[in-house]
Amino acid sequence: MGFWYLLLLLIGVILIIIGIMKKGVSSAVKVVILLFVIGILFVVVSIVLLMPGSSDLIAELLKLDR
């Protein structure tokens, strides 16, 4: 499971880097902003999922019985 969280983190970092490097593009500003926001979202979600006890939090939010 940790592999997928790490993969999510790496995809997020890559999207952030792509978003930062495309500063001078004026015709695709919406795409750059979208990549940047999705990248930040992926990084935040993966960090939260990698924290200890996150599976209990997710189970509680989704009302899963363990």
Backbone as a ProteinNet text record, in pm:
[ID]
protein_1_A
[PRIMARY]
MGFWYLLLLLIGVILIIIGIMKKGVSSAVKVVILLFVIGILFVVVSIVLLMPGSSDLIAELLKLDR
[TERTIARY]
82.3	0	87.4	199.5	288.1	347.7	360.6	411.8	321.8	190.6	96.7	97.2	114.1	122.5	248	358.7	483.3	471.2	404.5	382	297.2	195.5	111.2	194.3	283.7	371.5	463.6	522.4	613.7	540.6	419.9	341.8	309.5	274.5	246.3	366.6	483.3	605.1	637.6	621	647.2	552.7	424.1	328	360	405.5	444.4	563.7	662.8	781	741.9	654.1	607.9	535	450.8	377.5	468.9	575.8	669.1	753.4	794	883.1	812.5	681.4	606.8	558	639.8	599	568.1	647.4	636.5	525.9	451.5	347.8	223.9	183.4	66.6	-60.6	-49.1	-168.7	-222.5	-142.5	-185.8	-177.4	-211	-201.2	-296.7	-413.9	-509.8	-456.3	-389.8	-333.7	-222.5	-139	-28.9	-83	-184	-243	-307	-374.4	-437.1	-332.4	-223.4	-116.4	-57.8	-39.3	18.3	-74.1	-202.1	-298.4	-312.6	-321.8	-332.1	-205.4	-90.4	35.7	39.4	-2.4	-5.3	-105.1	-219	-319.9	-266.4	-198.1	-140.1	-37.2	48	150.6	87.1	-11.8	-76.7	-148.2	-221.3	-293.1	-195.8	-87.3	6.7	77.3	108.3	170.7	73.7	-52.5	-152.3	-168.8	-170.2	-187.9	-66.4	51	171.1	186.3	106.6	116.5	63.2	121.6	71.6	-72.4	-154.1	-292.5	-386.9	-336	-422.8	-527.1	-495.2	-593.4	-712.3	-687.3	-797.2	-884.1	-821	-894.7	-981.8	-926.8	-1002.2	-1117.5	-1093.7	-1200.3	-1312	-1275.2	-1376.2	-1455.1	-1386.2	-1455.2	-1549.5	-1508.9	-1591.7	-1686.9	-1687.7	-1775.7	-1754.4	-1630.4	-1597.2	-1575.4	-1630.2	-1608.9	-1486.4	-1403	-1281.5	-1289.1
-118.2	0	125.5	120	234.9	270.5	168.6	194	290.4	270.6	356.2	497.7	510.3	643.4	715.2	641.6	700.1	737.8	654.2	685.9	811.9	825.8	946	1069.1	1055.2	1165.5	1203.7	1106.6	1135.9	1201.4	1154.1	1215.7	1360	1382.9	1518.9	1610.1	1561.4	1642.1	1671.6	1572.2	1593.5	1697.8	1690.6	1788.7	1929.5	1939.6	2070.2	2125	2041.1	2085.4	2129.6	2053.7	2093.5	2226.2	2242.3	2368.1	2486.3	2468.3	2577.5	2611.8	2512.1	2535.6	2602.1	2597.4	2653.9	2795.4	2876.7	3011.3	3102	3096.2	3191.6	3162.7	3056.1	3018.3	3102	3182.1	3266.3	3203.6	3117	3058.6	2940.1	2879.5	2761.6	2785	2904.4	2936.3	2849.9	2824.4	2741.2	2600.8	2545.2	2410.7	2409.6	2511.3	2518.8	2529.9	2612.4	2626.9	2495.3	2429	2301.1	2196.9	2187.9	2094	2125.2	2252.9	2294.2	2258.2	2284.8	2255.3	2104.5	2028.3	1882.3	1825.8	1879.7	1834.2	1857.9	1975.7	2006	1915.8	1893	1805	1662.1	1610.7	1476.5	1467.6	1568.5	1566.7	1567.9	1653.8	1662.5	1531.9	1476.4	1351	1238.3	1229.5	1119.8	1134.2	1256.4	1275.8	1238.2	1275.3	1238.5	1087	1021.5	877	802.1	861.6	796.9	811.9	898.6	919.5	797.7	768.5	654.6	679.7	577.5	589.8	641.9	664.3	718	616.8	487.8	386.2	386.7	413.3	422.8	544.6	653.8	775.8	756.7	691.5	666.6	571.2	467.9	374.7	444.3	536.9	611.3	704.6	768.7	860.4	784.3	664.7	586.6	492.3	499.3	417.4	267.4	226.7	85.7	23.2	-95.4	-166.5	-254.3	-248.8	-330.5	-427.4
0	0	0	71.4	77	-58.7	-144.3	-279.4	-354.2	-342.8	-414.9	-358.7	-225.3	-165.3	-212.3	-219.5	-267.8	-414.7	-493.7	-634	-648	-565.6	-565.6	-530.9	-433.5	-395.8	-511.1	-577.8	-688	-805.6	-837	-943.8	-907.5	-782.4	-737.5	-750.1	-709.8	-720.1	-866	-953.2	-1095.7	-1153.3	-1116.2	-1165.9	-1114.8	-990.8	-937.8	-1015.5	-1041.9	-1117	-1257.9	-1322.8	-1456.5	-1448.8	-1346.6	-1330.6	-1306	-1230.4	-1202.2	-1324.7	-1400.9	-1514.3	-1632	-1638.6	-1750.5	-1719	-1654.5	-1614.5	-1732.8	-1837.3	-1946	-2045.9	-2027.3	-2123.3	-2095.2	-2192.4	-2170.9	-2226.1	-2324.9	-2385.2	-2305.7	-2224.7	-2149.3	-1998.7	-1956.8	-1814.6	-1733.1	-1786.2	-1714	-1693.6	-1791	-1778.4	-1675.2	-1675.3	-1579.8	-1437.9	-1418.6	-1285.6	-1242.4	-1334.6	-1303.3	-1264.2	-1338.2	-1303.6	-1166.4	-1139.4	-1012.2	-896	-910.9	-804.2	-783.9	-891.9	-880.2	-817.1	-853.9	-794.1	-644.7	-601.9	-458.1	-387.5	-449.4	-390.4	-374.6	-477.1	-469.2	-357.1	-345	-241.2	-102.8	-81.9	49	83.5	-12.4	13.5	43.1	-31.6	-7.9	126.1	167.7	299.1	410.1	395.2	495.6	500.4	384.7	382.4	436.6	429.4	481.1	632.1	694.2	838.1	913	1029.9	1108.2	1153.5	1146.4	1189.8	1083.4	964	859.4	815.5	824	785.6	881.2	1010	1105.7	1077.1	1040.9	1008.7	885	783.5	660.7	688.1	768.8	803.4	879.9	965.8	1041.1	949.7	857.4	764.9	672.2	630.4	538.3	610.9	745	829	804.5	796.4	778.9	916.7	935.4	1062.1	1052.5	1152.6	1153.5	1266.1
[MASK]
++++++++++++++++++++++++++++++++++++++++++++++++++++++++++++++++++

